[in-house]
Amino acid sequence: MFRPIWRLRRGLTLGAQGAVIDQEGRVLLVRHGYRPGWWFPGGGVEWGETLVTALARELEEEVGVTLTGEPELHGIFSNFASFPGDHIAVFVVRHWQRRGDYRKLGEIAEAGMFAWADLPERIDPGTRARLKEILDEAPLTTLW
């Protein structure tokens, strides 16, 4: 009887983000209209969704990216600076197609493909850390 109440009060949040990488090794990043910096596209996992289902939905909604192959789980990271119960699953997405330069107006202010050497200055620190792990083979950490 108390278990459902305990689960509702835990306050755990889970997100799925994609490091969408093209054949030239560039990564797709977004700048939201409601928070500073550049991030991987993605968002929250809804009730009844798997991580991959949420990732596919968010990529389609935010930047018009359709998965054409299985994404690879890079890791699950604790984002305690944002919220004490926040966790983000990051996937490496190498098999995809995109509807032109589509971006969700009102949510995504800008979207762009960036080479490792030409990343934007105001990139989110957690996003930068994940890119170092993925593109520069830095050791994996568990905190965002």
C-alpha positions as CSV (number, residue, x, y, z in Angstrom):
1,M,0.0,0.0,0.0
2,F,2.8,2.5,0.9
3,R,5.0,1.6,-2.1
4,P,3.1,3.7,-4.7
5,I,3.2,6.7,-2.4
6,W,6.9,6.2,-1.8
7,R,7.5,6.1,-5.5
8,L,5.6,9.3,-6.1
9,R,7.5,11.2,-3.4
10,R,11.0,10.1,-4.5
11,G,11.3,12.9,-7.0
12,L,13.4,11.1,-9.5
13,T,13.6,12.5,-13.0
14,L,15.1,10.8,-16.0
15,G,16.0,12.3,-19.4
16,A,17.4,10.9,-22.6
17,Q,19.8,12.9,-24.8
18,G,21.5,12.1,-28.1
19,A,25.0,12.8,-29.3
20,V,23.9,12.8,-32.9
21,I,27.2,12.5,-34.9
22,D,27.4,12.7,-38.7
23,Q,29.9,10.9,-41.1
24,E,32.3,13.9,-40.8
25,G,32.5,13.5,-37.0
26,R,30.4,16.6,-36.3
27,V,27.9,16.6,-33.5
28,L,24.4,18.2,-33.5
29,L,23.9,20.6,-30.6
30,V,20.9,22.8,-29.7
31,R,20.5,26.1,-27.9
32,H,17.1,26.3,-26.1
33,G,15.1,29.5,-25.8
34,Y,14.6,28.9,-22.0
35,R,18.1,28.2,-20.7
36,P,21.7,29.3,-21.6
37,G,24.3,27.2,-23.4
38,W,24.4,24.5,-26.1
39,W,23.2,21.0,-25.3
40,F,22.6,17.6,-26.9
41,P,19.0,17.4,-28.1
42,G,16.7,15.4,-25.9
43,G,14.3,15.6,-23.0
44,G,12.3,13.8,-20.3
45,V,11.3,10.2,-20.3
46,E,7.5,10.0,-20.1
47,W,5.4,7.3,-18.3
48,G,5.3,4.1,-20.4
49,E,8.3,5.0,-22.5
50,T,11.6,3.2,-22.7
51,L,14.8,5.3,-22.8
52,V,15.2,4.7,-26.6
53,T,11.5,5.5,-27.3
54,A,11.9,8.8,-25.4
55,L,15.2,9.6,-27.2
56,A,13.5,8.9,-30.6
57,R,10.5,11.0,-29.8
58,E,12.6,14.0,-28.5
59,L,15.0,13.9,-31.4
60,E,12.1,13.9,-33.8
61,E,10.2,16.7,-32.0
62,E,13.2,19.0,-31.3
63,V,15.3,18.7,-34.4
64,G,13.6,16.5,-37.0
65,V,16.0,13.6,-36.5
66,T,14.8,10.1,-37.2
67,L,16.7,7.1,-36.0
68,T,17.6,4.7,-38.8
69,G,19.6,2.3,-36.5
70,E,20.0,1.5,-32.9
71,P,21.6,4.2,-30.7
72,E,24.5,3.2,-28.4
73,L,24.1,3.9,-24.7
74,H,27.1,6.0,-23.7
75,G,26.2,6.2,-20.0
76,I,23.7,7.4,-17.3
77,F,24.8,10.5,-15.5
78,S,23.6,12.2,-12.2
79,N,22.7,15.8,-12.7
80,F,22.5,16.9,-9.1
81,A,23.4,20.5,-9.8
82,S,20.1,20.8,-11.6
83,F,18.0,18.7,-9.3
84,P,19.0,16.2,-6.5
85,G,17.1,13.3,-8.3
86,D,17.9,14.2,-11.9
87,H,19.6,11.6,-14.2
88,I,20.4,11.8,-17.9
89,A,20.9,8.8,-20.2
90,V,23.2,9.8,-23.1
91,F,23.2,7.9,-26.3
92,V,25.6,8.0,-29.3
93,V,23.5,8.3,-32.5
94,R,25.4,7.5,-35.7
95,H,22.5,6.1,-37.8
96,W,20.0,8.9,-38.5
97,Q,18.4,11.2,-41.1
98,R,17.1,14.7,-40.6
99,R,14.4,16.8,-42.2
100,G,16.5,19.6,-43.5
101,D,17.3,22.2,-40.8
102,Y,14.1,21.6,-38.9
103,R,14.0,22.8,-35.3
104,K,11.0,23.1,-32.9
105,L,10.2,26.8,-32.9
106,G,9.6,28.2,-29.5
107,E,11.8,25.7,-27.7
108,I,14.9,25.4,-29.9
109,A,16.5,28.8,-30.6
110,E,19.3,27.4,-32.7
111,A,20.6,24.0,-33.9
112,G,23.9,23.3,-35.6
113,M,26.4,20.7,-36.5
114,F,29.8,21.3,-34.9
115,A,33.2,19.8,-35.3
116,W,35.2,18.9,-32.1
117,A,37.6,21.7,-32.8
118,D,34.8,24.3,-33.5
119,L,32.4,23.8,-30.6
120,P,30.5,26.9,-29.5
121,E,31.9,28.8,-26.5
122,R,28.9,28.6,-24.2
123,I,28.4,24.8,-24.3
124,D,26.9,23.2,-21.2
125,P,29.8,21.8,-19.0
126,G,28.1,18.4,-18.8
127,T,27.6,18.3,-22.6
128,R,31.3,19.2,-23.0
129,A,32.4,16.5,-20.7
130,R,30.3,13.9,-22.5
131,L,31.8,15.0,-25.8
132,K,35.3,14.6,-24.4
133,E,34.4,11.1,-23.4
134,I,32.8,10.3,-26.8
135,L,35.1,12.1,-29.2
136,D,38.4,12.4,-27.3
137,E,38.3,9.2,-25.3
138,A,38.4,10.9,-21.9
139,P,37.6,8.6,-18.9
140,L,33.9,8.3,-18.2
141,T,32.6,10.0,-15.1
142,T,29.1,9.6,-13.5
143,L,28.3,13.2,-12.6
144,W,26.9,15.5,-15.2
